[in-house]
Amino acid sequence: MIKSLTGFGSVEISDKSNQLTVLIRSVNSRYLDVKLRGIDIEPQFEVELRKTIQDTLIRGSVSVQILYKNGSKNSSPKFDKERFEFVDQLISTIQKDYGKHLDLAKLISINDLIMDSDVHELDKSILMRGIKEALRQLDEMRTKEGQTISKDMQARIKIINDHFVGINKLASNYSKDLVKNYRERINTLLGDIKVDNERVAMEVAMLVDRQDVTEEIVRGQSHCDQFATFLKSTEPIGKKMNFLLQELSREANTIGSKSPTSEISNIVVDVKNEIEKLREQVQNIL
């Protein structure tokens, strides 16, 4: 079953002293583009996180926001003596060496001097668990939306295939009528004059062949069958679908240029309209 490129996952993991929130969003993109925001992550562990995201999502513009709070809620805050003394010494040195007086309040706020009494480093295994769970939710949303898109596509590709069947019937009837009309006109114009029947038949056949759309219809219906098969695939097929729609559009344009009747031309317009709607949907398919 096909999947959408759009999804969202949200996870909260907390205990008495720590709270971790992971938010992951994914939208349309031709390639995989992962943006990590929030806490600083060790480069080696970041590579591992990105690999996990890539293996699950494969493609899309992905935004990962990681929020982390640590420290016991019941513990009293502590004064960061070391930071205060460092800034105070820095101000004194600047004033002594450069004669510049700096205001401590403009350099540092009271919040910068307060730290939690019980600070814990984020456990990487907890973060990875949060990432995987958020990815699972996002992938589940992608699958559900993919099912909705698939139903819409199935209906549209059937409409296109039915139109090809209708065009084929109209074109066949037109060819028969065309041969009959040509012969009647020739007989009317020439009257009793003898003509080479083989030559006439050849000329009529050439005229009919120029307007024959049998090959285009056969290829178009083949593209429809292949597209319907793609809808059942469990592999990423968005790019393949897009290419197939280009080929389908090419066949429709050729039929339109050869179109012998206004009725067929009108049907071709409907076919091209359905192809464009499918093309819009394909942009959101993995």
C-alpha positions as CSV (number, residue, x, y, z in Angstrom):
1,M,0.0,0.0,0.0
2,I,1.3,3.4,-0.9
3,K,2.3,6.0,1.7
4,S,1.9,9.8,1.9
5,L,4.9,12.0,2.5
6,T,2.9,14.0,5.1
7,G,2.8,13.0,8.7
8,F,3.3,13.9,12.4
9,G,4.5,12.1,15.5
10,S,4.6,13.4,19.1
11,V,6.1,11.6,22.2
12,E,6.5,12.6,25.8
13,I,8.7,10.7,28.2
14,S,8.9,11.9,31.8
15,D,9.9,10.7,35.3
16,K,10.3,12.5,38.6
17,S,13.3,14.6,37.5
18,N,13.3,14.5,33.6
19,Q,10.9,15.4,30.8
20,L,11.6,14.6,27.2
21,T,9.4,15.7,24.3
22,V,10.0,14.7,20.7
23,L,8.0,16.2,17.8
24,I,8.6,15.0,14.2
25,R,6.9,16.5,11.1
26,S,7.2,15.4,7.5
27,V,6.0,17.2,4.3
28,N,6.6,16.8,0.6
29,S,10.1,16.8,-0.8
30,R,11.9,15.2,-3.7
31,Y,14.7,14.1,-1.4
32,L,15.2,13.4,2.3
33,D,16.0,16.6,4.2
34,V,16.2,16.3,8.0
35,K,16.5,19.3,10.3
36,L,17.2,18.7,14.0
37,R,16.2,21.4,16.5
38,G,16.3,21.7,20.3
39,I,19.1,20.2,22.5
40,D,22.7,19.8,21.4
41,I,23.5,16.2,20.4
42,E,26.9,14.6,20.1
43,P,27.9,14.3,16.5
44,Q,28.3,10.5,16.6
45,F,24.9,10.1,18.1
46,E,23.4,12.5,15.7
47,V,24.6,10.3,12.8
48,E,22.8,7.4,14.4
49,L,19.6,9.4,14.9
50,R,19.7,10.5,11.2
51,K,20.3,7.0,10.0
52,T,17.2,5.8,12.0
53,I,15.1,8.6,10.5
54,Q,16.3,7.8,7.0
55,D,15.6,4.1,7.3
56,T,12.0,4.8,8.4
57,L,11.0,7.8,6.3
58,I,13.2,7.4,3.2
59,R,12.1,10.7,1.6
60,G,10.5,14.0,2.7
61,S,11.3,17.3,4.4
62,V,11.5,16.3,8.0
63,S,11.6,18.6,11.1
64,V,12.7,17.0,14.4
65,Q,12.2,19.1,17.5
66,I,13.7,17.7,20.8
67,L,12.7,19.4,24.1
68,Y,14.4,18.3,27.3
69,K,14.0,19.5,30.9
70,N,16.0,18.0,33.8
71,G,16.1,18.5,37.5
72,S,13.7,17.5,40.2
73,K,10.6,19.6,40.6
74,N,10.8,19.4,44.4
75,S,14.5,20.4,44.6
76,S,15.5,24.0,45.5
77,P,17.4,26.0,42.9
78,K,21.1,26.8,43.6
79,F,23.2,29.9,43.0
80,D,25.7,29.4,40.3
81,K,28.7,30.8,42.2
82,E,31.3,29.9,39.6
83,R,29.5,31.7,36.8
84,F,28.9,34.9,38.9
85,E,32.6,35.0,40.0
86,F,33.8,34.5,36.4
87,V,31.7,37.4,35.0
88,D,32.5,39.6,37.9
89,Q,36.2,39.0,37.5
90,L,35.9,39.6,33.7
91,I,34.2,43.0,34.3
92,S,37.0,44.0,36.8
93,T,39.7,43.1,34.3
94,I,38.1,45.1,31.5
95,Q,37.7,48.1,33.8
96,K,41.3,47.9,35.0
97,D,43.0,47.2,31.6
98,Y,40.8,49.3,29.3
99,G,39.1,51.8,31.6
100,K,35.7,50.7,30.5
101,H,32.9,50.2,33.1
102,L,30.4,47.5,32.2
103,D,27.1,47.0,33.9
104,L,26.7,43.4,35.3
105,A,23.0,43.5,34.8
106,K,23.4,44.0,31.1
107,L,25.7,41.0,30.7
108,I,23.9,38.5,32.8
109,S,20.4,37.9,34.2
110,I,19.3,36.4,37.4
111,N,18.1,33.3,35.5
112,D,21.7,32.8,34.3
113,L,22.9,32.5,37.9
114,I,20.3,29.9,39.0
115,M,20.8,26.2,38.3
116,D,18.8,23.2,39.3
117,S,20.1,21.4,42.3
118,D,19.8,18.0,40.7
119,V,20.8,17.9,37.1
120,H,20.9,14.7,35.0
121,E,22.4,14.1,31.6
122,L,19.9,12.9,29.0
123,D,20.1,9.2,28.5
124,K,20.7,8.5,24.8
125,S,18.6,5.3,24.9
126,I,15.6,7.3,26.2
127,L,16.0,9.8,23.4
128,M,16.3,7.0,20.8
129,R,13.2,5.4,22.2
130,G,11.3,8.7,21.9
131,I,12.6,9.2,18.3
132,K,11.5,5.7,17.3
133,E,8.0,6.0,18.8
134,A,7.5,9.4,17.2
135,L,8.6,7.9,13.9
136,R,6.2,5.0,14.3
137,Q,3.3,7.5,14.8
138,L,4.4,9.5,11.8
139,D,4.7,6.4,9.6
140,E,1.2,5.2,10.7
141,M,-0.2,8.6,9.7
142,R,1.5,8.4,6.4
143,T,0.0,4.9,5.8
144,K,-3.5,6.1,6.6
145,E,-3.3,9.1,4.4
146,G,-1.8,6.9,1.7
147,Q,-4.8,4.7,1.8
148,T,-7.1,7.7,1.2
149,I,-5.0,8.9,-1.7
150,S,-4.8,5.4,-3.2
151,K,-8.7,5.2,-3.3
152,D,-8.9,8.5,-5.1
153,M,-6.2,7.4,-7.6
154,Q,-7.8,4.1,-8.3
155,A,-11.1,5.9,-9.2
156,R,-9.3,8.4,-11.4
157,I,-7.2,5.8,-13.3
158,K,-10.3,3.8,-14.0
159,I,-12.0,6.9,-15.4
160,I,-9.0,7.4,-17.7
161,N,-9.1,3.8,-18.8
162,D,-12.8,3.9,-19.5
163,H,-12.3,7.0,-21.6
164,F,-9.7,5.1,-23.7
165,V,-12.3,2.4,-24.3
166,G,-14.8,5.0,-25.4
167,I,-12.3,6.7,-27.7
168,N,-11.4,3.4,-29.3
169,K,-15.0,2.7,-30.1
170,L,-15.7,6.1,-31.5
171,A,-12.4,6.0,-33.6
172,S,-13.3,2.5,-35.0
173,N,-16.8,3.6,-36.1
174,Y,-15.4,6.8,-37.6
175,S,-12.8,4.8,-39.7
176,K,-15.5,2.6,-41.1
177,D,-17.7,5.6,-41.9
178,L,-14.7,7.4,-43.4
179,V,-14.0,4.6,-45.9
180,K,-17.6,4.4,-46.9
181,N,-17.9,8.2,-47.4
182,Y,-14.7,8.4,-49.4
183,R,-15.9,5.7,-51.8
184,E,-19.3,7.3,-52.2
185,R,-17.7,10.7,-53.0
186,I,-15.3,9.2,-55.5
187,N,-18.1,7.4,-57.3
188,T,-20.2,10.6,-57.3
189,L,-17.4,12.7,-58.7
190,L,-16.1,10.3,-61.3
191,G,-19.4,8.8,-62.4
192,D,-18.9,6.3,-65.2
193,I,-15.1,6.9,-65.4
194,K,-13.2,3.8,-64.6
195,V,-10.7,4.0,-61.8
196,D,-8.0,1.7,-60.3
197,N,-9.8,0.2,-57.3
198,E,-6.5,-0.8,-55.7
199,R,-5.1,2.7,-56.0
200,V,-8.3,4.1,-54.5
201,A,-8.2,1.6,-51.7
202,M,-4.5,2.6,-51.0
203,E,-5.3,6.3,-50.9
204,V,-8.3,5.8,-48.6
205,A,-6.2,3.5,-46.3
206,M,-3.5,6.2,-46.0
207,L,-6.0,8.9,-45.1
208,V,-7.5,6.6,-42.4
209,D,-4.1,5.6,-41.1
210,R,-3.2,9.3,-40.4
211,Q,-6.1,9.5,-38.0
212,D,-5.7,6.1,-36.5
213,V,-5.1,6.2,-32.7
214,T,-5.1,2.4,-32.0
215,E,-1.4,2.3,-30.9
216,E,-1.8,5.3,-28.6
217,I,-4.9,3.7,-27.0
218,V,-3.2,0.4,-26.5
219,R,-0.2,2.1,-24.8
220,G,-2.4,4.3,-22.8
221,Q,-4.4,1.4,-21.4
222,S,-1.2,-0.4,-20.7
223,H,0.0,2.6,-18.6
224,C,-3.3,2.6,-16.7
225,D,-2.8,-1.1,-15.8
226,Q,0.7,-0.5,-14.7
227,F,-0.4,2.5,-12.6
228,A,-3.0,0.4,-10.9
229,T,-0.3,-2.2,-10.1
230,F,1.8,0.5,-8.5
231,L,-1.0,1.3,-6.2
232,K,-0.6,-2.1,-4.6
233,S,3.1,-1.9,-4.2
234,T,4.7,-1.7,-0.7
235,E,7.9,-0.1,-2.1
236,P,8.3,3.7,-2.7
237,I,6.9,4.3,-6.1
238,G,6.1,8.1,-6.2
239,K,8.9,8.8,-8.7
240,K,7.9,5.9,-10.9
241,M,4.2,7.0,-10.9
242,N,5.3,10.5,-11.9
243,F,7.2,9.1,-14.9
244,L,4.2,6.9,-15.9
245,L,1.9,10.0,-15.9
246,Q,4.3,11.8,-18.2
247,E,4.0,8.9,-20.7
248,L,0.2,8.8,-20.2
249,S,0.0,12.5,-20.9
250,R,2.1,12.0,-24.1
251,E,-0.4,9.4,-25.4
252,A,-3.3,11.7,-24.7
253,N,-1.7,14.6,-26.5
254,T,-1.0,12.4,-29.6
255,I,-4.6,11.2,-29.6
256,G,-5.7,14.8,-29.4
257,S,-3.6,15.9,-32.3
258,K,-4.9,13.0,-34.5
259,S,-8.5,13.4,-33.2
260,P,-10.9,13.2,-36.1
261,T,-14.0,14.3,-34.2
262,S,-14.9,16.9,-31.7
263,E,-16.5,14.2,-29.5
264,I,-13.1,12.5,-29.2
265,S,-11.4,15.8,-28.6
266,N,-13.7,16.5,-25.7
267,I,-12.9,13.1,-24.1
268,V,-9.2,13.8,-24.5
269,V,-9.7,17.0,-22.5
270,D,-11.3,15.0,-19.7
271,V,-8.4,12.5,-19.8
272,K,-5.8,15.3,-19.5
273,N,-7.7,16.8,-16.6
274,E,-7.7,13.5,-14.7
275,I,-4.0,13.1,-15.4
276,E,-3.3,16.5,-13.9
277,K,-5.3,15.6,-10.8
278,L,-3.3,12.4,-10.5
279,R,0.0,14.3,-10.9
280,E,-1.0,16.6,-8.0
281,Q,-1.6,13.6,-5.8
282,V,1.6,11.9,-6.8
283,Q,3.6,14.8,-5.5
284,N,2.6,13.7,-2.0
285,I,3.4,10.0,-2.5
286,L,6.5,8.3,-1.1
